């Protein structure tokens, strides 16, 4: 199942509706790209206003690791020719209750400190190079096949995930945060499954495969419909 799709018309994100037989509550998963066209974020914001509860991504506080990694995409809108903007949806101003189950800066930095020093140094060394490449070619990088995300890893992703370096990075930036998010979604299901509400889950696209698998494995929710939103037009 495609989550982020690349084609001749551009790059699109699939908003996924997950349902379970006999359960009134439905999850609406928004796979986010942190830099996109203003129209994409406006379309997401419009749909969030119609939801009943928002579960949103966002590391609380200032983390050395997250600041370094986000620099690689924060520079893209600085090049005005890209026509792209950074995600800045005002979740708490939408008139919908908001939950942020994400990790804190202190927690992510503590976890990061357990990564071997050579991997940490390599990460910090490559960030300025990637940021420079993104400044000049960020829009085009979002219009390449490599941007695609599926519910199953591609051969390229499996090859990359094989090494110790990728394993450590994924543990800190993805897996630990995914587990925390899924525990929150489980609690929402436990306490509100009988209510006919739409619960929006607004997380980076890289988290979505784990969200979909986790809701299926834990509670039997399956993707029933998908709505495509254009992230960047080709």
N, C-alpha and C positions, 0 to 999 in steps of 0.2 A: 504494500500500500504506500502510495506516495504522500509525503507530508509537505515537502518543498519540491516544486516541479520546475524544471527548466525546459523551455521550448523556444521556437522561433519568435513567438509573441512576447517573450520575456520570462520573468521568474514569478511564480505564483505560490501562495501559501494556502493549504487546505484547512479550513475551520471544521473541526470534526465534532459531530454530535454522537455521544455515547449513551446507550440506553440498556436497561436490563428488564426482562419480562417480569411483570408484577410489581415493578418499582416505579413510583411516580417521579422521583428526582432524575434529572438528566444532566450529564456533564457536557459542557461545550468547551472544547480545547482549542486555544488559539496559538498556533506555532509562530513565534515571533522572530523576526530578523531585526537586530538592534539598530540598523541603519537602513532606511528605505525611502520610497517616495512619500511626500506628505499625504497623498491620497490614500495610501495604504493605512497609515495610522489613523486618518480620519474615518475610514471605513470600519476599522476595529473599534474605535471609540464609540461610533454610532451603535454598534451591536452590543457593546458592553453596557450601555445605558438601558438596554432592554432585559438584562439579566437580573437575577435576584441576589446573587452573591458572587464576589470576585475573589479568586485566589491568585495572588500575583507574585512574580519573581522580584527579587531585589535584595542584595546583600545589605544588611543594616550596619551602617558605619563605614569607615574608610579603611580598606584593606590594601596592603602593598601589592599583593598578587592581583587582585581584581583591578586596581588602578593601572597596573602595567598591561594587563590583557585587554582592558577596554580601550586603552590608547590606540590599539591596532585598528579599531573602527571609529573612534571619536574623531580621527583626523579626516575621515572621508568628507563629511559636510563642510569642513574648512576649505575644501576646494569647491568653490561655488559653482564651477562648471559641472559638477556631478549632478546637481539638481536634487540631491538627497538630503535628508535630515535625520538627526538622532531621535530615537524614541523618547517621547516626553508626554505620554498620556497622563493626565491628571486624575489618577484613579480615585482619589478621595474627594474629588469634586464632582463625581458623576451621579451622586445621589443613590449609590448602591453600596451596601456594606462591603468592606474590604478586609481580607485576611492575608497577611504576609508571613508564611511559615519558613522563609528562607533563613540561611545561616547568618550569624553576625560576623563582622570583620574580625573580631578577636578569635572566633572559632575557626574561620577559614585560614587565618594566618598561623594559628597553632597547628592545624593539620598540615599546612604547607611546610612548616618548619621540620616536620618528620620526613620530608622528601630528601633523598640524598643531595648533598650540596652541589655535586656536579650537574644534576638536573636543574636545580634552581638557578645556578649561574648560566646555564645554557639558555634557559627561558628568558632571563633578563637580557642576555646578549642579543637574542634574535628579535626582541620586540621592536627596537628602533628600525631595524631593516624592514620588518613587515609593515610598520607604520608608514615608512617612506613609500613603499610600494603601493600601499592602500591610498595614500594621498593622491598619487598620480593615476592609479588605475582601479580605484575602489568600485566605481560604477561597473566597469567591465568585469570585475571579479564576481559581482552578483549576477552576471549574465552568462556565466560559464556552467557547463554541466556539473562541475565539482560542487556547486552550491546545493545540489539536490540532497534531500534527506528522505529516507524510507524507513518503514518500520523494522526492516532487517538491514544489517550493515552490508555495504557493497564490498566486493573483493579488495578494493583499495583501502577501505576503512578497516577491514579485518587485518590486512597486512600491516597497517600503521599501528593498530591496537596491540600487535604482537610483542612490541618491545617494552622494556621496563619504563622508559621515559613516558610513553603514552599511558601506560597503566597508572603511574603516579599522578600525572596530570588529570586523567579522567576521574580518579578516586576523589581528588580534592574538588574539582570544578563541576563534576557531574554526579557521580554515584552517591556520595554522602548527602548531597542536596536532594537528589531524587528520592532517597529513602525517607527523608524528612517530609517532603511534599506528600508522598504516598500515605504516610501515617496521618497527615492532616486530612486528606481526601477520605481515608477510611473512617475517621471520626465524623466527618460530615455525613457520609453514607449511614453510619450507625445511628446518628441522632436525627437525621432529617429525610431518610429514604421515603417516608410516606407522604412528603410534601411535594406538590407539583411545582417545582422550582427549577430554573436553569442556573447551574453553578458554572461560571466561567473560570477556566484555568488558563492563565496568561503567562506562559513561560517560553524561553528560547527554544527554537525548533530542535536543538540537540537533545533537549530533555523529553521531547514528546514520545519517542519510541518507548521509553521506560514508563511514561505515564499510561500509554495505551496498554502495554503488556501488564502493568501492575493492576490497573482497574479490571482487566479481564481475569487475571490469575486470582486476585483477592476476592472479587465480588461478582464476576460474570458480566460486567459491562462490555458491550461491543459497539464498534463504530457502525452506525446505521445510515448516516448521511454525511456529506462533505460539501462545503461551499468554498469555491476558489476565489481568493482575493489577490489582485495583482500587486506584487511587492515592488517590482521595477519593470517598466515596459521596455521591450526590446527596440 
